[in-house]
Amino acid sequence: MASDIAEKLLQVGKLKPISAPEIPPGRVVSLTEDDDIEDEINASIAQDVGAAYFITYIKSNNASSKRRISVKKVSKNAKGNIMLNCYCHERKAFRSFRADRIQEAIDLATGEVIVDFLQALNNATGSHIATDREAPSVTALALSKCKHALNILVFLGRCDDRLHPFEIDIIAQYLMNQFFDANLIEQEIYDHLNRLYPDHETYISSIEHVHKHENLPRLMRFACQMIQADEIITDEEHKFVEEMQQYIGNQ
């Protein structure tokens, strides 16, 4: 039955594809003729990050580009550089960027200009990416541990191009139920969920992960709540919710 649930989640994601994040006001996309090719990726730090930014990037020849990216993976190459493996919405292809060459980053979910980008990555991934940055908090580590489930729930919430406060409440409750005995900071949870912007590929990858590792019936309860929280529920979504509720009730 777990495979059936995963397949139904994939089908629901196809019914409500999430759109590319909008370009921030006052910013203009600018691409160089050729992108840097960064293939020296070695140790993986975090996967399925689920964060999207508008970046100003300085290439090795000092040329700059401005673009929207969705971060897929954070790695460290053989030279010790922090690398971002991303989907570039302008090129419509995958690209890699050195974190230290990002001159400016704007969070595409919140519009916030990121002052300390490496610290933002620490918070987004729950990893101590750079030793000279503050170590992730207990709440950040909990968010990282549940990142695949959170990516799924946030994706379902953002399918109408907006993550509503009541949808954030549902997702936050999922996390707090998972870590009911931990001293989690509620505002940190809400800030993180507001910043999450998983795309369709991250959604699919996260489903593959939770299929193997997560408590699916518990996740399905909250996925059904997210779908029902929408103002418009299609016949296919209604059928999904009914089937999942019937399955959960038999557990």
N, C-alpha and C positions, 0 to 999 in steps of 0.2 A: 504493500500500500504506500510505502514511503516514496517509491518511484512514481506512483500515480500522482501523489501530491506535488512532487517536483515538476512533473510534466504539466500539471494544471496551473502551477505558478508561472511556468514559461508561457502558457497560452494566455493567461491574464495579462502578462507583460506585453504580449504582441497586440492585444486589444487596445492598450492605452500607452502607446509609445511616448516617451518623454522628449520634448523638443530641446534643441541646443540652447545653451544659456545665451541671453542677450548681451550685446556689447554694452559696457558701462557708459552712461551719459558722459559726453565730453571726451571720449576716447575714440580713436580711429585705428583700424587694423592697418598694419604696414608690414609687408613681408620682404625679405631680401631675396635676391635671385636664386640663391642656393642655400639650403640649410646646412648647419654643421652636422657631420655624421659622428655620433658618439657611440661606438660599439664596444667599449672596454668595460662593460658592465660585469661585475663579479658577484659580490655577496649581496643577497637580497635582504633588505631591511623590513619592508612592508609591502603587501600586495592588496589589490582591491581597495585603494585608499578612499575613493568616492568623493574627491574634492575637485572643484573647478575654479580656475583663475584666469584673469586677463593679465598677461605678463608683458613687460618690456624686457627683452633679452639682448644681451651684448654677445655677439659672436667672437670667435677667436681673432678675426681680422678687424675687430672694433665696430663692425656694422651692427645696427640695431634692428630689431623686428618687434612688432606688437601683435599679439594674437591671443585667442582663447584656447585654453588647454584643459583637458580632464586628466588628472593624474591617475595612472593605473598602478604603478609600482615605484617604490623608492629603493635605490640600490647604492652600493659604494663600489667604485671601480678600482682597478689595481693601483692607481695613484692616490687613492684615498678620497677622491672627489665624490660628493653626494650627487647622484644622478636621478633624474625624474624620467620615467618612461611614461609617455603621455599620448593621448589622442589629440591631434591638432585639428580644431574645428575649421580652420581656414584651409589647410592643406587636404583635409578629409583623409588623413593618413596618420600613422604612428610616427612619433619623433621622440628623441631623447634630448634632455637639456641638463646642463650643469647648474646645480642650485645656486652656486656662488656667482653665476653670470646673470642671474635674474635681478635686474636693477629696480624694478617695481612690480608688485603683485597686487591685484584687486580680487577679493573674494567675490566670485560671480553669484553666489547665493545670497550674500548680504550687502554687497556693494562696499564693504569695508576695505580700506587701503591697508595692506599688511605692512607693519613697520619692521618686524623681525620675522622673515620668511622661514628660517630654519626652526625657530620656536613654534611657528604655526604648524610646521610639518611634525614637530615633536607632539603637539597637542592632537593633530589629526590622526596620527598613526599609533600613539601610545608608545613610541620608541624614543630612546635617547639618541637621536641622530647625531648630534654634535655635543661633545663633552663640555664645551664652554657655555651650553644653554642649560636652562633649568630642566631637571629631570621630570618626566611626566608624573602627574598626581595619581592618587588612587582612583579617582574618577576617570581620568584619561585612560588608565590601564583597563578599567572595566569597559569603557567605550570601545577600546581596541579589541578586547576579547570577544565582544558581541558585534564587531563591525559588519560581518556578513549578514546577520539578521537585521541589523539597523539599515544596511544598504537596501535590503528588500523592502522594508517597511517605508523608508523615506522615498524610494522610487515610486511605490504605489501612491504615496501622498503627493508627489510632485507631478504626477501624470496630467493634472489639470493646470500645470504651470505655476502652481502656488502651494506651498506647504502651510496649511491653515493652523492656527494655534491649537484648536481642538485635536488635530491630527498629531501635532507634536506631543500633546498630553498623552495620547494613546501610546506613542512610541516610547516616551519617557517612562511610562508605567511598565512597559515590557522590560526595560533595563532594570528598573528598581525592583521588579519581581525576581529577576535573575540574581540580583545582588542585594537581597533584602537585609542581610546581616552586615553589609559594608557601610562605611560612613561616606556616602556619596554626596557630592555638592550639587544640589538641584540646578542652580544657575549655570554651572559648567556643562551639565547635560543638555540643557535647553540651547545654550550657545553653540555647542557642537552639532546638535541636530539641525539647527538653522543653517549651519555652514555646509552640511553635507549636500552634494549634488551628484549622486551616482547616475551614470548613463546606462543605456540598455545592456551593453557588454558587461559592465560591472554587476548589473542585476543578474545576468545569466551566470556569471562566474560565482557569485555569492550563493545562488541556488544550488549549484553543483557542490559547494562547500557544505552548506547546511544539510543537504541530503545525506551527507556522510557523518556529520559531527554534531548536529544540533537536535534539540527536542522539538521535532516537527509539530506534534499536536499543539504544544504551547504557542509556537510561532504562528500556526494557522489561526488560532483564536484571534490573535492581534491582526493578522493579515485580513481576516474577515471584517474586523472592526474598521480597518482602514478603508476597505472597499465600500462598506456601508456608510462611512462618514462622508463619502462623496455626495454631491448634490444630484448627480445623474448616475444611475446604476443600469447598465445594459442587461439584456436577458441572459447573456453568457455569464456575466458577473454574478447575477442573481443565482444562476444554476450552480456556479462554483461555490458560492457561500452556502447554499443548501446542502451540497454534497459534503463539504468540509465539516459543517456542523453535525451532519449525520455521522460522519466518521469519528469526529471528536467525542460525540455522545456515546459511541460504542467502545471507547477506550477505558 
